[in-house]
């Protein structure tokens, strides 16, 4: 704004792009690429989510992020196969078995699933899994499985 004011004209944004090389390395993404992809396609278009009450960030914040990314959020826990992705927190592990019956892929995800999908502009349904009723090593423990980078596509 100061530069535009000094030159008495509106300057292009290209020279003033937000940059965060440390975050890009840490979360394995390119901000420029993610912004370009986000302008082309909404990453969560046609996906439905149910968010439990103890998530951090809270349900309202996650809902806003999902909706801004093209997804929808249902307010009531699924009671039949609705094709929803369930986002929860370890504190609610007593709900996992029941919710996973109706969850897409029989998995319960951490909030990081949503955050990283938006940041990286790609959906990885194998990361940030909090509970997977089809994987006995994760079921009933509420552990997260993260695939090492060397095994990721």
N, C-alpha and C positions, 0 to 999 in steps of 0.2 A: 504494500500500500504506500509506504514511504517513497519507494522508487518510482511508482506510477505518479504520485503527486509531484515529485521533483521534476519529472519529465513531462508533466501535464498531459499524460495520456495513459490509457490502460495498457499495461504490459502483459505479455503472454505468461501463462503459468509454467511453461516448460522449464524455465530457469529457476523456478522456486519450488520444485517438487520436494515433498517430505522424504527424508532419507533416514534410515536407521540400520546401518550395516550390522550392528551387534545383534539386534532382534532378528534380522534376516538370516544370519548364521545360526542363531539359537533355535529358531523355529523352522528352518529349512524352507525359505520362500524368498521370492523377489517381490518387493512392494510394487515396483513398476508393472511387473507381469500380473500381479494380483489385481491391481487397479484396472488394468486393461481388460482382463477376463471378466471382472465384475460389471464393467460397462456393457459387455456383450451378452452375458447370460447370468441370470440369477441362480446361484449355486444350489439353492434349496428349493427351486421351483418344483412343484408337485409333491413335495415331501410333507408329511404330517408328523407332528411331535406332541408328546405328552410330557410335561415337566413336573416332577414331584416338588414338594414344598420346601425341602431343605437344601436345595442347590445353591452353590455360590459360584458365579453371580446368581442373584435371586431369580425367581420365576419371571417376574416382570421384565427384567433386563434381558434375559435369554429370549423371552417371547419377542421383544422388540427387535433383537438381532435376527432371529429366525424369519420374522415377517419382512424385515428390510431385505433379507436375502431370498425372498420369494416363497418361503415355506408358510405353513399354517400351523397353528397351535390349538389343540383341543383342550378344553378346560376340565373335562371329566375323565377319570381313569378309564381306559378301555375295558369293556366287558365282553367283547367279541372281537374277532379278527378284523381290525380296521386299518391295518397297514401303517401303524404309527411307530415312530422311533421314540423310545422312552429315554429321557434324560433324568438321572437321579444322583444321589449322594450316598456314600458308604453308611451314613447314619440311618438310612432307611432300608437297610438290607433285608429286614423282615418282609418287605413288599416285593422283593425281586422275583421270587419264584412265581407268584401269582401274576405280576405284570408281564413277565417274560412269556407267559402263555399266549398273550395277545400282541406282543411286540414283534415288529418286523425282524426277521432273522433270529428270533428268540434271545436277543441281546438287550442289555441295559447299558447305556452309555454314560460316561462322565460328561460334565459341562464342557470340558476341553474338546470333546468331539465337535461341538458346534463352533467353538472359538477357533480351532485350528482349520476347520473346513472353510470358514470365512477368510481367515488370514491367508491360507495357502490357495484358496479357490479350487479345492479338490476334496472330494468325499472319500475317506478311507474308512470303510466299515470294519476293519480289523484292528484299528487303534482306539485307545481310550475306552475299551470295553470294561465295564465295571462288573458285569455279571453275564454269563453265557450259559443258559440251561443245557446247551448241547455239548459243553466242554466241562467234564467233571472236575478238572483241575482248578477251574475258576468257580464253578457253581458252589454255593454255600460258603464261600470264603470272601466274596466281595473284593477279590484282588484285581488289579489292573494288569492287562497284558499289553506290553509295548513291543512291537517287532523291531529288532535292531535294524539300523539303516542299511547294513550290508545285505539284508534279506528283503528289503522293500523294492518294489518295481521302480 
